[in-house]
Amino acid sequence: MDKGGASLGKRIVLTVPPLAFILVIFMEEISVRSICTALIIGLAVVIFTARFLPLRQNTNISYLKLITFPIYLIGLVYISGFQVIKIILKRRPIVDIVTLKTSIKSEVLQVILADSITLTPGSVLIDLENDSVNLLWIRERDTPPDPEAADKQLKEKLERRLLKAERKEGRG
């Protein structure tokens, strides 16, 4: 578990109400029964995760700088989707395995980068190890297999945004 009851208590206070709110929305019914059920489920989820998935504090990430990242990612998903549709409609897709290097040091931000790349149409994560991301990537048949093009198209913009959220070692 966490380092004490205060940490679990803080997690319960900060997490259960938003979870309950989301569950009530999904239940599509605002009643005492649905609110109580959502609070009980939210509490069970928080206690379960505190017990089996201990949360480490990530002090090297500025989460405030990540607030707009999901909106940015949705835009990139649509842009990539249209590019992949164009490649498929031309009947010219070819799949390559590409290895990209990242300069992100935070493991959490590396996972966010890898998952974000996977969410963009035309790419699937194979492996994330240290500073390397291995992907399956769709490209047009006539274009040469160019890891730099994949790097620019898939990773560069996402990584730049995530690097802004990564705190340097000496700062707090």
N, C-alpha and C positions, 0 to 999 in steps of 0.2 A: 504493500500500500504506500501511500504518500508519507511524508515526513511527520505526519501528525494529523489529528482530527481537524485542526483549523484549515489545513489545505483542502481536505475533503469537503469541509463545510463551505469553503469559498467556491469550490467547484460546483457544489450542489446549487448554491445561490445564483451563480452566474450561468449555469447551464440548463437546469431543469425548467425555468420559465420559458426560454426560447424553444426548447424541445416540445414542451407542452403546447405552446402556441402553434407550432407547425403541425403537431398531431391533431389538434382541434380543427385546423384548416383542412387537413386530409380527411378527417371524419365527416366534414361538411355538416356539422350539427353543433350548435352552441347550446349546451345544456349543462346542468350541474353534473350529470353523469359523465358526459364526454370530457369535461374539464378535469374531474377527479380521476378518470381513467388515464387521461394524458399525463397528469401529474405523477401518478403511480408508475406508469411506464417510463417516464422521463427519469424519475428517481431510481428505478431499477437499472436503467441503462447507465446512469452516472456511477452508481455503486459497482456494477459489474465491470465497467471499464476501469475504474480506479483499482479494482482488485486484480484483474487479469491483463490489463493494458496500461501499465504505469506511465504517467505522463512526465517526460523530462522537460524541464524549463529550457526553452530555446532563447537565450539572451542575445544571440548574435543575429537576430532577425527583427527588423522593424515592420511589424504587421500593419501599421498605419500606411506604409508605402505600398502595401499589397491590395489596398481597398479597391482600386480601379482595375486591378489585373484581370478579374473574371470578365469584366465588360470588354476589355481589350482582347482577351482570348476568344470570346464569342465572335467578335469581328473577324479575327484571323481564321476562325473555323469556317465562317461563311466564305471568305476570300479563297481559302484553300479548297473548299468544296467546289466552287465554280471552276477553279483551275483543274481539279481532278475530273470533273464532269467533261470539260473541254477535251482533256487527254483521252478519256474513255470514248466519247462520241466520235473522235477521229479514228478510233480503233487502233491506237498507237501506244498503248501502255506497255511498259517494261518495268520489272521490279528489280531493284538492286538492294544489296545490304551495304549500309553506309555507317561508318564510325565517325562520330563527331566528338570533339574535345570541348569541355566546358571549363570556364575559369571560376565557376561558382564553388566555393569551399563548403558551404553549409549543406549537410546531407538532406535536410528537409527541403531546401530550395532546389537541390538537384532532383529530388523526386518530383517536386512540382513542375520543374522544367520537363522532365521525361514524360510525365503524365500529360502535360500540356501539348507536347509534340505528338503524343499518341492520339489525343483528341482531334488534332487537325487531320482532315481527310487525306488519305494517300500516304500515311506513315503509321507504322506500328512498332512499338518498343520491343526489342529482343532482349537487351541486357543493359543494365546501368552498373558500372563498376568504376570506383574512384572518380576520375574526371572524364570518363569515356561513356558515351551513349551510343549503343548499337541499334540500328533501325532497319526495318524494311521500308523502302521508299519507292513510290511510283514516279516514273519520269517518262517523258516522250521518247519513243524509239529512236528518233533521229538525233537526239542530244547525247553527247558523250557522257559516260559515267563520271561525274565531276563532284567529288565530295565538298568542294568549296561552294558550289551552287546549292547543294543540299544544306550546307551550313548556313548560307545566307537566307535561303527560303524558309527553312524550318526553325533554326535555332537562334539566329542573331538577334531578332527583335525581342523574342521572349526572354532571352538571356539578359539583354540590356535592362529590361524592366525588373527582372529578378535581382540583378546585381545592385540596383538602387536600394533594394530592401535589405541587402546583406550588410551588416555592420562589420567594420574592420575590427581586428582582435583587440586593439588598444582602447577602443571607444566603448561607452556603456550605454 
